[in-house]
Amino acid sequence: MIELTRLNGHALYINADLIKYIEAAPDTMITLVTNEKTVVRESCQQVLELAHQYKVNLLRATWPTAADALTAKFAHNIEETSR
């Protein structure tokens, strides 16, 4: 689960495995695989980073070398995107 913030300031916990897509419209809207939509204060990039960290933590518990490789690949992709 990742912790996010609703527009009213209350905490919201979402299972990162259920995220279908994230869009900025202009607020960040998360659509789950169930087609439920939620608007949060965090940016799309922040939600991506939280979801990524969630996955890394899961991998690190079972396959440490894969988690490190995933983190390096994610950092490389972020660097390429920001150019």
PDB file of N, CA, C and O in Angstrom:
ATOM      1  N   MET A   1       0.849  -1.176   0.000  1.00  0.00           N
ATOM      2  CA  MET A   1       0.000   0.000   0.000  1.00  0.00           C
ATOM      3  C   MET A   1       0.898   1.243   0.000  1.00  0.00           C
ATOM      4  O   MET A   1       1.972   1.255   0.601  1.00  0.00           O
ATOM      5  N   ILE A   2       0.433   2.272  -0.682  1.00  0.00           N
ATOM      6  CA  ILE A   2       1.147   3.545  -0.663  1.00  0.00           C
ATOM      7  C   ILE A   2       0.238   4.590  -0.021  1.00  0.00           C
ATOM      8  O   ILE A   2      -0.979   4.573  -0.200  1.00  0.00           O
ATOM      9  N   GLU A   3       0.857   5.492   0.726  1.00  0.00           N
ATOM     10  CA  GLU A   3       0.095   6.552   1.394  1.00  0.00           C
ATOM     11  C   GLU A   3       0.058   7.781   0.511  1.00  0.00           C
ATOM     12  O   GLU A   3       1.095   8.285   0.081  1.00  0.00           O
ATOM     13  N   LEU A   4      -1.143   8.258   0.247  1.00  0.00           N
ATOM     14  CA  LEU A   4      -1.355   9.466  -0.535  1.00  0.00           C
ATOM     15  C   LEU A   4      -2.242  10.405   0.262  1.00  0.00           C
ATOM     16  O   LEU A   4      -2.675  10.066   1.363  1.00  0.00           O
ATOM     17  N   THR A   5      -2.518  11.595  -0.288  1.00  0.00           N
ATOM     18  CA  THR A   5      -3.321  12.590   0.409  1.00  0.00           C
ATOM     19  C   THR A   5      -4.484  13.023  -0.465  1.00  0.00           C
ATOM     20  O   THR A   5      -4.296  13.451  -1.604  1.00  0.00           O
ATOM     21  N   ARG A   6      -5.691  12.908   0.079  1.00  0.00           N
ATOM     22  CA  ARG A   6      -6.872  13.405  -0.625  1.00  0.00           C
ATOM     23  C   ARG A   6      -6.791  14.929  -0.693  1.00  0.00           C
ATOM     24  O   ARG A   6      -5.996  15.534   0.026  1.00  0.00           O
ATOM     25  N   LEU A   7      -7.587  15.543  -1.530  1.00  0.00           N
ATOM     26  CA  LEU A   7      -7.577  17.002  -1.645  1.00  0.00           C
ATOM     27  C   LEU A   7      -7.966  17.680  -0.334  1.00  0.00           C
ATOM     28  O   LEU A   7      -7.547  18.808  -0.076  1.00  0.00           O
ATOM     29  N   ASN A   8      -8.769  17.002   0.503  1.00  0.00           N
ATOM     30  CA  ASN A   8      -9.175  17.584   1.784  1.00  0.00           C
ATOM     31  C   ASN A   8      -8.121  17.416   2.877  1.00  0.00           C
ATOM     32  O   ASN A   8      -8.338  17.826   4.017  1.00  0.00           O
ATOM     33  N   GLY A   9      -6.979  16.813   2.532  1.00  0.00           N
ATOM     34  CA  GLY A   9      -5.874  16.665   3.470  1.00  0.00           C
ATOM     35  C   GLY A   9      -5.848  15.348   4.229  1.00  0.00           C
ATOM     36  O   GLY A   9      -4.898  15.088   4.967  1.00  0.00           O
ATOM     37  N   HIS A  10      -6.856  14.519   4.070  1.00  0.00           N
ATOM     38  CA  HIS A  10      -6.888  13.230   4.759  1.00  0.00           C
ATOM     39  C   HIS A  10      -6.027  12.212   4.036  1.00  0.00           C
ATOM     40  O   HIS A  10      -5.922  12.217   2.809  1.00  0.00           O
ATOM     41  N   ALA A  11      -5.410  11.336   4.825  1.00  0.00           N
ATOM     42  CA  ALA A  11      -4.572  10.278   4.257  1.00  0.00           C
ATOM     43  C   ALA A  11      -5.435   9.246   3.546  1.00  0.00           C
ATOM     44  O   ALA A  11      -6.572   8.982   3.937  1.00  0.00           O
ATOM     45  N   LEU A  12      -4.867   8.671   2.496  1.00  0.00           N
ATOM     46  CA  LEU A  12      -5.528   7.641   1.708  1.00  0.00           C
ATOM     47  C   LEU A  12      -4.469   6.593   1.394  1.00  0.00           C
ATOM     48  O   LEU A  12      -3.352   6.934   1.005  1.00  0.00           O
ATOM     49  N   TYR A  13      -4.807   5.342   1.558  1.00  0.00           N
ATOM     50  CA  TYR A  13      -3.876   4.260   1.264  1.00  0.00           C
ATOM     51  C   TYR A  13      -4.415   3.472   0.073  1.00  0.00           C
ATOM     52  O   TYR A  13      -5.557   3.012   0.081  1.00  0.00           O
ATOM     53  N   ILE A  14      -3.576   3.324  -0.947  1.00  0.00           N
ATOM     54  CA  ILE A  14      -3.979   2.640  -2.174  1.00  0.00           C
ATOM     55  C   ILE A  14      -3.012   1.487  -2.426  1.00  0.00           C
ATOM     56  O   ILE A  14      -1.800   1.616  -2.252  1.00  0.00           O
ATOM     57  N   ASN A  15      -3.573   0.374  -2.834  1.00  0.00           N
ATOM     58  CA  ASN A  15      -2.756  -0.764  -3.234  1.00  0.00           C
ATOM     59  C   ASN A  15      -2.138  -0.416  -4.595  1.00  0.00           C
ATOM     60  O   ASN A  15      -2.851  -0.298  -5.592  1.00  0.00           O
ATOM     61  N   ALA A  16      -0.834  -0.257  -4.630  1.00  0.00           N
ATOM     62  CA  ALA A  16      -0.145   0.162  -5.852  1.00  0.00           C
ATOM     63  C   ALA A  16      -0.313  -0.848  -6.986  1.00  0.00           C
ATOM     64  O   ALA A  16      -0.201  -0.489  -8.158  1.00  0.00           O
ATOM     65  N   ASP A  17      -0.581  -2.104  -6.645  1.00  0.00           N
ATOM     66  CA  ASP A  17      -0.784  -3.120  -7.679  1.00  0.00           C
ATOM     67  C   ASP A  17      -2.094  -2.930  -8.426  1.00  0.00           C
ATOM     68  O   ASP A  17      -2.283  -3.504  -9.498  1.00  0.00           O
ATOM     69  N   LEU A  18      -3.000  -2.132  -7.873  1.00  0.00           N
ATOM     70  CA  LEU A  18      -4.307  -1.929  -8.498  1.00  0.00           C
ATOM     71  C   LEU A  18      -4.383  -0.674  -9.354  1.00  0.00           C
ATOM     72  O   LEU A  18      -5.431  -0.387  -9.933  1.00  0.00           O
ATOM     73  N   ILE A  19      -3.283   0.084  -9.446  1.00  0.00           N
ATOM     74  CA  ILE A  19      -3.294   1.310 -10.246  1.00  0.00           C
ATOM     75  C   ILE A  19      -3.275   0.947 -11.734  1.00  0.00           C
ATOM     76  O   ILE A  19      -2.376   0.253 -12.210  1.00  0.00           O
ATOM     77  N   LYS A  20      -4.279   1.430 -12.444  1.00  0.00           N
ATOM     78  CA  LYS A  20      -4.376   1.205 -13.890  1.00  0.00           C
ATOM     79  C   LYS A  20      -3.621   2.308 -14.624  1.00  0.00           C
ATOM     80  O   LYS A  20      -2.780   2.033 -15.479  1.00  0.00           O
ATOM     81  N   TYR A  21      -3.933   3.572 -14.280  1.00  0.00           N
ATOM     82  CA  TYR A  21      -3.174   4.698 -14.825  1.00  0.00           C
ATOM     83  C   TYR A  21      -3.352   5.923 -13.949  1.00  0.00           C
ATOM     84  O   TYR A  21      -4.248   5.992 -13.107  1.00  0.00           O
ATOM     85  N   ILE A  22      -2.463   6.895 -14.176  1.00  0.00           N
ATOM     86  CA  ILE A  22      -2.428   8.147 -13.421  1.00  0.00           C
ATOM     87  C   ILE A  22      -2.422   9.270 -14.437  1.00  0.00           C
ATOM     88  O   ILE A  22      -1.707   9.209 -15.437  1.00  0.00           O
ATOM     89  N   GLU A  23      -3.221  10.299 -14.183  1.00  0.00           N
ATOM     90  CA  GLU A  23      -3.237  11.433 -15.107  1.00  0.00           C
ATOM     91  C   GLU A  23      -3.324  12.744 -14.328  1.00  0.00           C
ATOM     92  O   GLU A  23      -3.855  12.794 -13.218  1.00  0.00           O
ATOM     93  N   ALA A  24      -2.796  13.789 -14.929  1.00  0.00           N
ATOM     94  CA  ALA A  24      -2.883  15.136 -14.361  1.00  0.00           C
ATOM     95  C   ALA A  24      -3.961  15.873 -15.143  1.00  0.00           C
ATOM     96  O   ALA A  24      -3.812  16.108 -16.342  1.00  0.00           O
ATOM     97  N   ALA A  25      -5.059  16.241 -14.457  1.00  0.00           N
ATOM     98  CA  ALA A  25      -6.202  16.794 -15.189  1.00  0.00           C
ATOM     99  C   ALA A  25      -6.881  17.976 -14.515  1.00  0.00           C
ATOM    100  O   ALA A  25      -8.107  17.879 -14.443  1.00  0.00           O
ATOM    101  N   PRO A  26      -6.347  19.034 -14.024  1.00  0.00           N
ATOM    102  CA  PRO A  26      -4.949  19.281 -13.674  1.00  0.00           C
ATOM    103  C   PRO A  26      -4.552  18.617 -12.357  1.00  0.00           C
ATOM    104  O   PRO A  26      -3.361  18.419 -12.114  1.00  0.00           O
ATOM    105  N   ASP A  27      -5.527  18.263 -11.491  1.00  0.00           N
ATOM    106  CA  ASP A  27      -5.170  17.507 -10.286  1.00  0.00           C
ATOM    107  C   ASP A  27      -4.795  16.088 -10.690  1.00  0.00           C
ATOM    108  O   ASP A  27      -5.157  15.627 -11.773  1.00  0.00           O
ATOM    109  N   THR A  28      -4.077  15.409  -9.827  1.00  0.00           N
ATOM    110  CA  THR A  28      -3.669  14.042 -10.120  1.00  0.00           C
ATOM    111  C   THR A  28      -4.837  13.102  -9.864  1.00  0.00           C
ATOM    112  O   THR A  28      -5.348  13.010  -8.748  1.00  0.00           O
ATOM    113  N   MET A  29      -5.250  12.405 -10.923  1.00  0.00           N
ATOM    114  CA  MET A  29      -6.343  11.452 -10.818  1.00  0.00           C
ATOM    115  C   MET A  29      -5.795  10.049 -11.044  1.00  0.00           C
ATOM    116  O   MET A  29      -5.136   9.776 -12.048  1.00  0.00           O
ATOM    117  N   ILE A  30      -6.076   9.173 -10.099  1.00  0.00           N
ATOM    118  CA  ILE A  30      -5.636   7.787 -10.187  1.00  0.00           C
ATOM    119  C   ILE A  30      -6.848   6.941 -10.549  1.00  0.00           C
ATOM    120  O   ILE A  30      -7.894   7.030  -9.906  1.00  0.00           O
ATOM    121  N   THR A  31      -6.700   6.126 -11.578  1.00  0.00           N
ATOM    122  CA  THR A  31      -7.746   5.183 -11.942  1.00  0.00           C
ATOM    123  C   THR A  31      -7.241   3.787 -11.609  1.00  0.00           C
ATOM    124  O   THR A  31      -6.157   3.385 -12.031  1.00  0.00           O
ATOM    125  N   LEU A  32      -8.043   3.057 -10.847  1.00  0.00           N
ATOM    126  CA  LEU A  32      -7.682   1.696 -10.465  1.00  0.00           C
ATOM    127  C   LEU A  32      -8.204   0.707 -11.498  1.00  0.00           C
ATOM    128  O   LEU A  32      -9.014   1.070 -12.351  1.00  0.00           O
ATOM    129  N   VAL A  33      -7.753  -0.522 -11.428  1.00  0.00           N
ATOM    130  CA  VAL A  33      -8.199  -1.548 -12.370  1.00  0.00           C
ATOM    131  C   VAL A  33      -9.698  -1.803 -12.241  1.00  0.00           C
ATOM    132  O   VAL A  33     -10.310  -2.363 -13.151  1.00  0.00           O
ATOM    133  N   THR A  34     -10.284  -1.404 -11.137  1.00  0.00           N
ATOM    134  CA  THR A  34     -11.732  -1.531 -10.929  1.00  0.00           C
ATOM    135  C   THR A  34     -12.487  -0.359 -11.558  1.00  0.00           C
ATOM    136  O   THR A  34     -13.714  -0.294 -11.483  1.00  0.00           O
ATOM    137  N   ASN A  35     -11.747   0.568 -12.178  1.00  0.00           N
ATOM    138  CA  ASN A  35     -12.246   1.810 -12.773  1.00  0.00           C
ATOM    139  C   ASN A  35     -12.686   2.841 -11.737  1.00  0.00           C
ATOM    140  O   ASN A  35     -13.285   3.856 -12.094  1.00  0.00           O
ATOM    141  N   GLU A  36     -12.397   2.594 -10.458  1.00  0.00           N
ATOM    142  CA  GLU A  36     -12.630   3.601  -9.424  1.00  0.00           C
ATOM    143  C   GLU A  36     -11.594   4.701  -9.614  1.00  0.00           C
ATOM    144  O   GLU A  36     -10.423   4.418  -9.864  1.00  0.00           O
ATOM    145  N   LYS A  37     -12.023   5.953  -9.497  1.00  0.00           N
ATOM    146  CA  LYS A  37     -11.124   7.092  -9.680  1.00  0.00           C
ATOM    147  C   LYS A  37     -10.967   7.825  -8.355  1.00  0.00           C
ATOM    148  O   LYS A  37     -11.925   7.974  -7.597  1.00  0.00           O
ATOM    149  N   THR A  38      -9.738   8.283  -8.084  1.00  0.00           N
ATOM    150  CA  THR A  38      -9.435   9.016  -6.872  1.00  0.00           C
ATOM    151  C   THR A  38      -8.529  10.188  -7.223  1.00  0.00           C
ATOM    152  O   THR A  38      -7.575  10.030  -7.984  1.00  0.00           O
ATOM    153  N   VAL A  39      -8.820  11.361  -6.675  1.00  0.00           N
ATOM    154  CA  VAL A  39      -7.998  12.541  -6.895  1.00  0.00           C
ATOM    155  C   VAL A  39      -7.133  12.745  -5.650  1.00  0.00           C
ATOM    156  O   VAL A  39      -7.624  12.678  -4.523  1.00  0.00           O
ATOM    157  N   VAL A  40      -5.843  12.993  -5.871  1.00  0.00           N
ATOM    158  CA  VAL A  40      -4.901  13.165  -4.757  1.00  0.00           C
ATOM    159  C   VAL A  40      -4.070  14.435  -4.939  1.00  0.00           C
ATOM    160  O   VAL A  40      -3.993  14.994  -6.033  1.00  0.00           O
ATOM    161  N   ARG A  41      -3.457  14.872  -3.856  1.00  0.00           N
ATOM    162  CA  ARG A  41      -2.616  16.082  -3.885  1.00  0.00           C
ATOM    163  C   ARG A  41      -1.261  15.850  -4.535  1.00  0.00           C
ATOM    164  O   ARG A  41      -0.701  16.765  -5.139  1.00  0.00           O
ATOM    165  N   GLU A  42      -0.726  14.636  -4.418  1.00  0.00           N
ATOM    166  CA  GLU A  42       0.598  14.347  -4.953  1.00  0.00           C
ATOM    167  C   GLU A  42       0.602  14.453  -6.475  1.00  0.00           C
ATOM    168  O   GLU A  42      -0.420  14.235  -7.125  1.00  0.00           O
ATOM    169  N   SER A  43       1.750  14.788  -7.028  1.00  0.00           N
ATOM    170  CA  SER A  43       1.884  14.860  -8.489  1.00  0.00           C
ATOM    171  C   SER A  43       1.937  13.445  -9.066  1.00  0.00           C
ATOM    172  O   SER A  43       2.146  12.473  -8.340  1.00  0.00           O
ATOM    173  N   CYS A  44       1.745  13.347 -10.378  1.00  0.00           N
ATOM    174  CA  CYS A  44       1.858  12.054 -11.042  1.00  0.00           C
ATOM    175  C   CYS A  44       3.228  11.437 -10.777  1.00  0.00           C
ATOM    176  O   CYS A  44       3.344  10.241 -10.511  1.00  0.00           O
ATOM    177  N   GLN A  45       4.254  12.265 -10.855  1.00  0.00           N
ATOM    178  CA  GLN A  45       5.622  11.785 -10.628  1.00  0.00           C
ATOM    179  C   GLN A  45       5.786  11.237  -9.215  1.00  0.00           C
ATOM    180  O   GLN A  45       6.422  10.201  -9.025  1.00  0.00           O
ATOM    181  N   GLN A  46       5.220  11.920  -8.223  1.00  0.00           N
ATOM    182  CA  GLN A  46       5.321  11.448  -6.845  1.00  0.00           C
ATOM    183  C   GLN A  46       4.599  10.115  -6.668  1.00  0.00           C
ATOM    184  O   GLN A  46       5.096   9.230  -5.972  1.00  0.00           O
ATOM    185  N   VAL A  47       3.442   9.968  -7.285  1.00  0.00           N
ATOM    186  CA  VAL A  47       2.701   8.703  -7.195  1.00  0.00           C
ATOM    187  C   VAL A  47       3.514   7.584  -7.852  1.00  0.00           C
ATOM    188  O   VAL A  47       3.599   6.480  -7.314  1.00  0.00           O
ATOM    189  N   LEU A  48       4.108   7.868  -9.008  1.00  0.00           N
ATOM    190  CA  LEU A  48       4.958   6.876  -9.676  1.00  0.00           C
ATOM    191  C   LEU A  48       6.117   6.454  -8.789  1.00  0.00           C
ATOM    192  O   LEU A  48       6.425   5.267  -8.681  1.00  0.00           O
ATOM    193  N   GLU A  49       6.757   7.423  -8.156  1.00  0.00           N
ATOM    194  CA  GLU A  49       7.895   7.113  -7.293  1.00  0.00           C
ATOM    195  C   GLU A  49       7.470   6.290  -6.082  1.00  0.00           C
ATOM    196  O   GLU A  49       8.178   5.363  -5.687  1.00  0.00           O
ATOM    197  N   LEU A  50       6.328   6.614  -5.490  1.00  0.00           N
ATOM    198  CA  LEU A  50       5.833   5.839  -4.355  1.00  0.00           C
ATOM    199  C   LEU A  50       5.479   4.412  -4.772  1.00  0.00           C
ATOM    200  O   LEU A  50       5.788   3.456  -4.060  1.00  0.00           O
ATOM    201  N   ALA A  51       4.835   4.275  -5.923  1.00  0.00           N
ATOM    202  CA  ALA A  51       4.478   2.947  -6.426  1.00  0.00           C
ATOM    203  C   ALA A  51       5.736   2.142  -6.741  1.00  0.00           C
ATOM    204  O   ALA A  51       5.807   0.945  -6.461  1.00  0.00           O
ATOM    205  N   HIS A  52       6.715   2.810  -7.321  1.00  0.00           N
ATOM    206  CA  HIS A  52       7.985   2.144  -7.624  1.00  0.00           C
ATOM    207  C   HIS A  52       8.660   1.675  -6.343  1.00  0.00           C
ATOM    208  O   HIS A  52       9.125   0.538  -6.268  1.00  0.00           O
ATOM    209  N   GLN A  53       8.717   2.534  -5.341  1.00  0.00           N
ATOM    210  CA  GLN A  53       9.362   2.163  -4.081  1.00  0.00           C
ATOM    211  C   GLN A  53       8.642   0.992  -3.423  1.00  0.00           C
ATOM    212  O   GLN A  53       9.278   0.124  -2.825  1.00  0.00           O
ATOM    213  N   TYR A  54       7.326   0.968  -3.531  1.00  0.00           N
ATOM    214  CA  TYR A  54       6.530  -0.146  -3.024  1.00  0.00           C
ATOM    215  C   TYR A  54       6.967  -1.450  -3.687  1.00  0.00           C
ATOM    216  O   TYR A  54       7.175  -2.458  -3.013  1.00  0.00           O
ATOM    217  N   LYS A  55       7.103  -1.421  -5.013  1.00  0.00           N
ATOM    218  CA  LYS A  55       7.521  -2.619  -5.750  1.00  0.00           C
ATOM    219  C   LYS A  55       8.946  -3.024  -5.390  1.00  0.00           C
ATOM    220  O   LYS A  55       9.237  -4.210  -5.236  1.00  0.00           O
ATOM    221  N   VAL A  56       9.826  -2.050  -5.258  1.00  0.00           N
ATOM    222  CA  VAL A  56      11.209  -2.342  -4.881  1.00  0.00           C
ATOM    223  C   VAL A  56      11.253  -3.021  -3.516  1.00  0.00           C
ATOM    224  O   VAL A  56      11.983  -3.993  -3.326  1.00  0.00           O
ATOM    225  N   ASN A  57      10.475  -2.510  -2.573  1.00  0.00           N
ATOM    226  CA  ASN A  57      10.464  -3.109  -1.234  1.00  0.00           C
ATOM    227  C   ASN A  57       9.967  -4.553  -1.275  1.00  0.00           C
ATOM    228  O   ASN A  57      10.485  -5.407  -0.556  1.00  0.00           O
ATOM    229  N   LEU A  58       8.967  -4.828  -2.113  1.00  0.00           N
ATOM    230  CA  LEU A  58       8.495  -6.207  -2.259  1.00  0.00           C
ATOM    231  C   LEU A  58       9.579  -7.095  -2.858  1.00  0.00           C
ATOM    232  O   LEU A  58       9.824  -8.201  -2.376  1.00  0.00           O
ATOM    233  N   LEU A  59      10.223  -6.605  -3.904  1.00  0.00           N
ATOM    234  CA  LEU A  59      11.285  -7.382  -4.538  1.00  0.00           C
ATOM    235  C   LEU A  59      12.477  -7.586  -3.608  1.00  0.00           C
ATOM    236  O   LEU A  59      13.047  -8.676  -3.552  1.00  0.00           O
ATOM    237  N   ARG A  60      12.849  -6.549  -2.889  1.00  0.00           N
ATOM    238  CA  ARG A  60      14.012  -6.622  -2.013  1.00  0.00           C
ATOM    239  C   ARG A  60      13.834  -7.725  -0.968  1.00  0.00           C
ATOM    240  O   ARG A  60      14.801  -8.374  -0.572  1.00  0.00           O
ATOM    241  N   ALA A  61      12.603  -7.930  -0.531  1.00  0.00           N
ATOM    242  CA  ALA A  61      12.343  -8.955   0.476  1.00  0.00           C
ATOM    243  C   ALA A  61      12.555 -10.362  -0.076  1.00  0.00           C
ATOM    244  O   ALA A  61      12.898 -11.274   0.676  1.00  0.00           O
ATOM    245  N   THR A  62      12.355 -10.546  -1.375  1.00  0.00           N
ATOM    246  CA  THR A  62      12.452 -11.885  -1.950  1.00  0.00           C
ATOM    247  C   THR A  62      13.611 -12.078  -2.930  1.00  0.00           C
ATOM    248  O   THR A  62      14.097 -13.192  -3.122  1.00  0.00           O
ATOM    249  N   TRP A  63      14.046 -10.974  -3.545  1.00  0.00           N
ATOM    250  CA  TRP A  63      15.066 -11.082  -4.596  1.00  0.00           C
ATOM    251  C   TRP A  63      15.896  -9.799  -4.607  1.00  0.00           C
ATOM    252  O   TRP A  63      15.698  -8.951  -5.477  1.00  0.00           O
ATOM    253  N   PRO A  64      16.811  -9.643  -3.668  1.00  0.00           N
ATOM    254  CA  PRO A  64      17.550  -8.382  -3.467  1.00  0.00           C
ATOM    255  C   PRO A  64      18.257  -7.840  -4.709  1.00  0.00           C
ATOM    256  O   PRO A  64      18.243  -6.628  -4.927  1.00  0.00           O
ATOM    257  N   THR A  65      18.870  -8.684  -5.521  1.00  0.00           N
ATOM    258  CA  THR A  65      19.605  -8.163  -6.685  1.00  0.00           C
ATOM    259  C   THR A  65      18.659  -7.589  -7.734  1.00  0.00           C
ATOM    260  O   THR A  65      19.019  -6.644  -8.437  1.00  0.00           O
ATOM    261  N   ALA A  66      17.463  -8.142  -7.848  1.00  0.00           N
ATOM    262  CA  ALA A  66      16.493  -7.611  -8.804  1.00  0.00           C
ATOM    263  C   ALA A  66      16.020  -6.230  -8.375  1.00  0.00           C
ATOM    264  O   ALA A  66      15.826  -5.352  -9.215  1.00  0.00           O
ATOM    265  N   ALA A  67      15.832  -6.032  -7.078  1.00  0.00           N
ATOM    266  CA  ALA A  67      15.389  -4.733  -6.578  1.00  0.00           C
ATOM    267  C   ALA A  67      16.412  -3.654  -6.898  1.00  0.00           C
ATOM    268  O   ALA A  67      16.044  -2.549  -7.296  1.00  0.00           O
ATOM    269  N   ASP A  68      17.685  -3.964  -6.728  1.00  0.00           N
ATOM    270  CA  ASP A  68      18.731  -2.985  -7.033  1.00  0.00           C
ATOM    271  C   ASP A  68      18.762  -2.662  -8.525  1.00  0.00           C
ATOM    272  O   ASP A  68      18.940  -1.506  -8.908  1.00  0.00           O
ATOM    273  N   ALA A  69      18.592  -3.667  -9.357  1.00  0.00           N
ATOM    274  CA  ALA A  69      18.576  -3.445 -10.808  1.00  0.00           C
ATOM    275  C   ALA A  69      17.368  -2.613 -11.217  1.00  0.00           C
ATOM    276  O   ALA A  69      17.479  -1.741 -12.079  1.00  0.00           O
ATOM    277  N   LEU A  70      16.223  -2.874 -10.609  1.00  0.00           N
ATOM    278  CA  LEU A  70      15.019  -2.118 -10.910  1.00  0.00           C
ATOM    279  C   LEU A  70      15.183  -0.653 -10.516  1.00  0.00           C
ATOM    280  O   LEU A  70      14.766   0.239 -11.254  1.00  0.00           O
ATOM    281  N   THR A  71      15.782  -0.404  -9.369  1.00  0.00           N
ATOM    282  CA  THR A  71      16.009   0.965  -8.913  1.00  0.00           C
ATOM    283  C   THR A  71      16.929   1.706  -9.882  1.00  0.00           C
ATOM    284  O   THR A  71      16.676   2.866 -10.208  1.00  0.00           O
ATOM    285  N   ALA A  72      17.985   1.052 -10.342  1.00  0.00           N
ATOM    286  CA  ALA A  72      18.907   1.674 -11.287  1.00  0.00           C
ATOM    287  C   ALA A  72      18.202   1.974 -12.612  1.00  0.00           C
ATOM    288  O   ALA A  72      18.407   3.040 -13.193  1.00  0.00           O
ATOM    289  N   LYS A  73      17.380   1.052 -13.088  1.00  0.00           N
ATOM    290  CA  LYS A  73      16.656   1.250 -14.343  1.00  0.00           C
ATOM    291  C   LYS A  73      15.649   2.390 -14.214  1.00  0.00           C
ATOM    292  O   LYS A  73      15.514   3.203 -15.129  1.00  0.00           O
ATOM    293  N   PHE A  74      14.942   2.455 -13.089  1.00  0.00           N
ATOM    294  CA  PHE A  74      13.977   3.521 -12.856  1.00  0.00           C
ATOM    295  C   PHE A  74      14.685   4.878 -12.832  1.00  0.00           C
ATOM    296  O   PHE A  74      14.201   5.831 -13.442  1.00  0.00           O
ATOM    297  N   ALA A  75      15.812   4.977 -12.146  1.00  0.00           N
ATOM    298  CA  ALA A  75      16.561   6.230 -12.073  1.00  0.00           C
ATOM    299  C   ALA A  75      17.026   6.645 -13.474  1.00  0.00           C
ATOM    300  O   ALA A  75      16.996   7.828 -13.812  1.00  0.00           O
ATOM    301  N   HIS A  76      17.449   5.684 -14.278  1.00  0.00           N
ATOM    302  CA  HIS A  76      17.887   5.975 -15.645  1.00  0.00           C
ATOM    303  C   HIS A  76      16.704   6.499 -16.485  1.00  0.00           C
ATOM    304  O   HIS A  76      16.855   7.458 -17.241  1.00  0.00           O
ATOM    305  N   ASN A  77      15.542   5.868 -16.346  1.00  0.00           N
ATOM    306  CA  ASN A  77      14.358   6.298 -17.108  1.00  0.00           C
ATOM    307  C   ASN A  77      13.931   7.703 -16.707  1.00  0.00           C
ATOM    308  O   ASN A  77      13.548   8.495 -17.569  1.00  0.00           O
ATOM    309  N   ILE A  78      13.987   8.028 -15.425  1.00  0.00           N
ATOM    310  CA  ILE A  78      13.635   9.360 -14.942  1.00  0.00           C
ATOM    311  C   ILE A  78      14.605  10.389 -15.519  1.00  0.00           C
ATOM    312  O   ILE A  78      14.195  11.470 -15.940  1.00  0.00           O
ATOM    313  N   GLU A  79      15.876  10.051 -15.535  1.00  0.00           N
ATOM    314  CA  GLU A  79      16.904  10.945 -16.071  1.00  0.00           C
ATOM    315  C   GLU A  79      16.657  11.202 -17.557  1.00  0.00           C
ATOM    316  O   GLU A  79      16.745  12.341 -18.015  1.00  0.00           O
ATOM    317  N   GLU A  80      16.352  10.150 -18.306  1.00  0.00           N
ATOM    318  CA  GLU A  80      16.084  10.289 -19.747  1.00  0.00           C
ATOM    319  C   GLU A  80      14.854  11.155 -19.991  1.00  0.00           C
ATOM    320  O   GLU A  80      14.853  11.971 -20.912  1.00  0.00           O
ATOM    321  N   THR A  81      13.814  10.995 -19.190  1.00  0.00           N
ATOM    322  CA  THR A  81      12.568  11.727 -19.357  1.00  0.00           C
ATOM    323  C   THR A  81      12.741  13.213 -19.071  1.00  0.00           C
ATOM    324  O   THR A  81      12.091  14.049 -19.699  1.00  0.00           O
ATOM    325  N   SER A  82      13.613  13.544 -18.124  1.00  0.00           N
ATOM    326  CA  SER A  82      13.778  14.938 -17.726  1.00  0.00           C
ATOM    327  C   SER A  82      14.672  15.732 -18.682  1.00  0.00           C
ATOM    328  O   SER A  82      14.817  16.943 -18.521  1.00  0.00           O
ATOM    329  N   ARG A  83      15.258  15.081 -19.650  1.00  0.00           N
ATOM    330  CA  ARG A  83      16.130  15.793 -20.615  1.00  0.00           C
ATOM    331  C   ARG A  83      15.325  16.545 -21.626  1.00  0.00           C
ATOM    332  O   ARG A  83      15.891  17.195 -22.506  1.00  0.00           O
TER     333      ARG A  83
END
